[in-house]
Amino acid sequence: MLVMANVTGKVVLITGAARGIGAGLAERLAARGAKVALVGLEAEEQRKVAERIGDAARSWEADVTDWDALEKATAGVVEHFGGIDIVIANAGIATTGFVRSIDREAFEKVLEVDLLGVWRTFRVTLPHVIERKGYLLAISSLAAITHAPGMANYAAAKAGVEAFCNSLRAEVAHLGVKVGVAHPTWIRTDLVESADAHPVFGKLRGGMPGFLGKTYPLDVALDHLEAGVLKRARTIHVPKWVLAMKLLRAFLPPIIELGSRTRIPAADRAAIEDIAARGSKAAAVTGHGGRAAIR
């Protein structure tokens, strides 16, 4: 039986905490007595989250792909709160587009933020987490398991995050540090709602069958993630059926390919038309975080 940990007085650093999962976890963990450090690009939104929480929270502006900015923010957190017990690498962006036509900079920025951002966040904060024998949690995705068309960069980044955490877990176990990776499905956040509003890819996602296309309320993700942090869990599946997908992942690519055959040709043409009409950047970028990162 897993024992729930007490986060009272613990310092929790959360990246991408301006909205959605990051902001929600900050509020929930602060309500349990944690001190929360909010780190990310959207400084004004993060300040609003910190103000809602009160004295237990403070915001630092930093791009998770920028070593110097992360070092400066981490030093500020340690100076202000005295150390770091838990790090939640939540910062992430997404784009929409097919490999042959998507804006190249937008495509690569997802890999930089969603994969390299996790590596840089953990590398910079790890000495402090080791000192307190703490916990690292990276937010991966169902996309690491089910590789849908139009999401090649996001799927690659999130699969990379899972693999990275699996390797890291074995590296730091002897130092008393636990490492977790979370796999949320579609959660009602700014990122998902922005993708759903896309004239081409919103329709493509809307055609996903059954539970694979279902969007869950933010509270569902927060319930699972909060419980996972308290348990220092090695894996968190949001919701629990995502574990079944993980167990079946060897069979998923051909199934996805078969299901895409009738829908992708028209979507491919529509994507090229959308790029011609709006430009490659506008057609690719989704969500406030994505616009901030690529700007």
C-alpha positions in Angstrom: 0.0 0.0 0.0 1.3 3.4 -1.0 1.6 6.0 1.8 0.5 9.5 1.0 3.2 12.0 1.6 2.7 15.3 3.4 3.6 18.3 1.3 3.2 20.8 4.2 6.3 23.1 4.1 7.7 21.4 0.9 8.9 23.7 -1.9 7.3 22.7 -5.2 8.7 24.2 -8.5 6.2 24.1 -11.4 7.0 25.1 -14.9 4.3 26.4 -17.2 2.2 27.5 -14.3 0.3 30.4 -15.9 -2.8 28.4 -16.6 -4.3 24.9 -16.9 -2.6 22.0 -15.2 0.3 24.0 -13.9 -1.8 26.7 -12.3 -4.3 24.1 -11.0 -1.6 22.0 -9.4 0.0 25.0 -7.8 -3.3 26.0 -6.2 -4.0 22.5 -5.0 -0.6 21.8 -3.5 -0.5 25.2 -1.9 -3.9 24.4 -0.3 -2.1 21.4 1.3 0.5 23.5 2.8 3.2 23.5 0.1 5.2 26.6 -1.0 4.9 26.9 -4.8 7.4 28.5 -7.2 5.8 29.3 -10.6 8.3 29.3 -13.4 7.4 30.1 -17.1 7.2 32.6 -19.9 3.8 34.1 -19.3 4.9 36.3 -16.4 1.7 38.4 -16.0 -0.6 35.3 -15.9 1.7 33.6 -13.5 1.7 36.6 -11.2 -2.1 36.4 -11.1 -1.9 32.8 -10.1 0.6 33.6 -7.4 -1.7 36.5 -6.1 -4.7 34.1 -5.9 -2.6 31.7 -3.8 -1.1 34.3 -1.5 2.2 34.3 0.4 2.9 30.6 -0.3 3.5 31.3 -4.0 5.8 33.4 -6.0 6.4 33.7 -9.8 9.6 33.7 -11.8 9.8 34.4 -15.5 11.9 32.0 -17.4 12.0 30.1 -20.8 12.6 26.4 -20.1 14.8 26.2 -23.2 17.1 29.0 -21.8 19.9 27.7 -19.5 20.7 31.1 -18.1 17.1 32.0 -17.4 16.5 28.6 -15.7 19.6 29.0 -13.6 18.6 32.5 -12.5 15.0 31.4 -11.7 16.2 28.3 -9.7 18.6 30.4 -7.7 15.8 32.9 -7.0 13.6 30.1 -5.8 16.3 28.6 -3.5 17.1 32.0 -2.1 13.4 32.8 -1.5 12.1 29.5 -0.2 15.4 27.9 1.0 15.5 24.9 -1.3 13.5 22.7 -3.7 11.7 19.4 -2.8 9.6 18.7 -5.8 9.9 19.7 -9.5 7.0 19.4 -11.9 8.1 19.9 -15.5 4.8 20.8 -16.9 5.7 23.5 -19.5 4.6 22.4 -22.9 3.3 23.7 -26.2 1.8 22.0 -29.3 1.4 22.8 -33.0 -0.9 21.5 -35.6 0.4 20.4 -39.0 1.7 17.6 -41.2 5.4 17.0 -41.5 5.6 17.9 -45.2 4.0 21.3 -44.8 4.2 22.6 -41.2 6.2 25.6 -40.4 9.7 24.3 -39.6 10.4 26.7 -36.7 7.1 25.9 -35.1 7.7 22.2 -35.5 11.1 22.3 -33.8 10.0 24.6 -31.0 7.7 21.9 -29.7 10.7 19.5 -29.4 12.8 22.3 -27.7 10.1 23.1 -25.1 8.4 19.8 -24.5 11.5 17.6 -24.5 14.7 19.7 -24.1 12.7 21.9 -21.6 12.2 18.9 -19.3 15.9 17.9 -19.5 17.0 21.5 -18.8 14.5 22.0 -16.0 15.6 18.7 -14.3 19.3 19.2 -14.8 19.3 22.7 -13.3 17.1 21.8 -10.3 18.4 18.3 -9.6 21.2 19.3 -7.2 18.6 20.9 -4.9 16.2 18.0 -5.2 19.0 15.5 -4.4 19.8 17.5 -1.3 16.3 17.0 0.0 15.8 13.5 -1.5 12.8 14.8 -3.4 10.7 14.1 -6.4 10.8 14.9 -10.1 7.6 14.7 -12.2 7.4 15.2 -16.0 4.1 15.7 -17.8 4.2 13.5 -20.8 1.0 12.6 -22.7 -1.2 9.9 -24.2 0.5 11.1 -27.4 3.6 9.3 -26.2 1.6 6.1 -26.7 -0.9 6.8 -29.5 0.9 8.5 -32.3 -1.7 10.4 -34.2 -1.2 12.1 -37.6 -0.7 15.8 -37.5 1.1 15.5 -34.1 4.5 14.1 -35.1 6.6 16.6 -33.2 4.4 16.4 -30.1 4.3 12.6 -30.1 8.0 12.4 -30.5 8.7 14.9 -27.7 6.3 13.3 -25.2 7.6 9.8 -26.0 11.1 11.2 -25.5 10.0 12.5 -22.1 8.8 9.1 -21.0 12.0 7.4 -22.1 14.1 10.2 -20.5 12.3 9.7 -17.2 12.7 5.9 -17.3 16.5 6.3 -17.7 16.7 9.1 -15.1 14.8 7.1 -12.5 17.4 4.4 -12.4 20.2 7.0 -12.3 19.1 8.8 -9.2 17.3 6.1 -7.1 20.5 5.6 -5.0 20.5 9.3 -4.2 17.0 9.1 -2.7 15.2 10.9 -5.5 12.1 9.5 -7.1 11.1 10.2 -10.7 7.6 10.1 -12.1 6.0 10.6 -15.6 2.4 11.4 -16.2 0.3 10.5 -19.3 -2.8 12.7 -19.5 -5.3 12.2 -22.3 -7.1 15.2 -23.8 -7.8 17.6 -21.0 -9.9 20.8 -21.3 -7.1 23.3 -21.3 -6.2 26.3 -23.4 -3.9 24.2 -25.5 -6.6 21.6 -26.4 -9.3 24.1 -26.9 -7.1 26.1 -29.3 -6.3 22.9 -31.2 -10.0 22.0 -31.4 -10.7 25.5 -32.9 -8.2 24.9 -35.7 -10.1 24.8 -39.1 -8.3 21.7 -40.3 -7.0 19.8 -37.3 -10.0 20.5 -35.0 -12.1 18.5 -37.4 -9.5 15.7 -37.6 -9.4 15.4 -33.8 -13.2 15.5 -33.6 -13.3 12.4 -35.7 -11.3 10.3 -33.2 -13.3 7.3 -32.1 -14.9 6.9 -28.6 -12.8 7.5 -25.5 -9.7 8.2 -27.6 -11.2 11.5 -28.7 -13.0 12.4 -25.4 -11.9 15.6 -23.7 -11.9 15.4 -19.9 -12.4 18.3 -17.4 -9.3 19.8 -15.9 -10.3 18.6 -12.5 -10.0 15.0 -13.6 -6.3 15.6 -14.5 -5.7 17.5 -11.3 -7.2 14.8 -9.1 -4.9 12.1 -10.6 -1.8 14.3 -10.7 -2.3 15.6 -7.2 -2.7 12.1 -5.9 0.4 11.0 -7.9 2.6 13.8 -6.4 1.5 12.9 -2.9 2.5 9.2 -3.6 5.7 10.1 -5.4 4.3 7.9 -8.1 6.6 6.5 -10.9 3.7 6.7 -13.4 0.4 8.6 -13.4 -2.3 7.7 -16.0 -5.0 10.3 -16.6 -7.5 8.6 -16.6 -6.6 5.1 -15.6 -7.5 3.5 -19.0 -4.4 5.2 -20.4 -2.5 2.4 -18.8 -4.3 -0.2 -21.0 -3.2 1.8 -24.1 0.4 1.7 -22.8 0.2 -2.1 -22.5 -1.2 -2.4 -26.0 1.1 0.2 -27.7 2.8 -2.3 -29.9 -0.5 -2.9 -31.8 -1.5 0.8 -32.0 0.5 2.2 -35.0 -1.1 -0.1 -37.7 -4.5 0.5 -36.2 -4.1 4.3 -36.3 -2.7 4.1 -39.9 -5.7 2.1 -41.0 -8.2 4.4 -39.4 -6.5 7.5 -41.0 -6.5 6.3 -44.6 -9.9 7.8 -45.5 -9.5 11.1 -43.6 -5.9 12.2 -44.1 -5.9 13.0 -47.9 -8.6 15.6 -47.6 -7.0 17.0 -44.4 -3.6 17.2 -46.1 -5.0 19.3 -48.9 -6.9 21.5 -46.5 -3.8 22.1 -44.4 -1.9 23.3 -47.4 -4.8 25.6 -48.3 -4.9 26.9 -44.8 -1.1 27.7 -44.9 -1.6 29.6 -48.1 -4.4 31.6 -46.7 -3.1 32.4 -43.2 0.7 31.8 -43.4 2.6 28.9 -42.0 3.1 30.3 -38.4 -0.6 31.2 -37.9 -1.7 27.8 -39.3 0.7 25.9 -36.9 0.7 27.6 -33.5 -1.9 26.7 -30.9 -2.6 28.1 -27.4 -1.3 31.1 -25.5 1.8 29.2 -24.4 2.7 28.3 -27.9 2.3 31.8 -29.1 4.5 33.1 -26.3 7.2 30.5 -27.0 7.4 31.0 -30.7 7.1 34.8 -30.6 
